[in-house]
Amino acid sequence: MRAQERVEYAKKLLDEIGLGSDRLEFFHIAASEAPLFAKTGEKMTERAREMGPNPLRSVK
């Protein structure tokens, strides 16, 4: 999948600049899987909260 390859490349870039690849994830969820979509969204929201704010935002 081309999109998956792009996400993997972007994750490498995030690691290189110090943001961490955990901030980006790719999910292939069908439109008929609404409960899975909601659960995945909650999981990613929790992950973002655990990581905290962008560490580069405070650098000026």
Summary of the structure (lengths in Angstrom):
residues: 60
radius of gyration: 13.7
end to end distance: 37.4
largest distance: 44.5
contacts: 108
relative contact order: 0.14
helix: 62%
strand: 0%
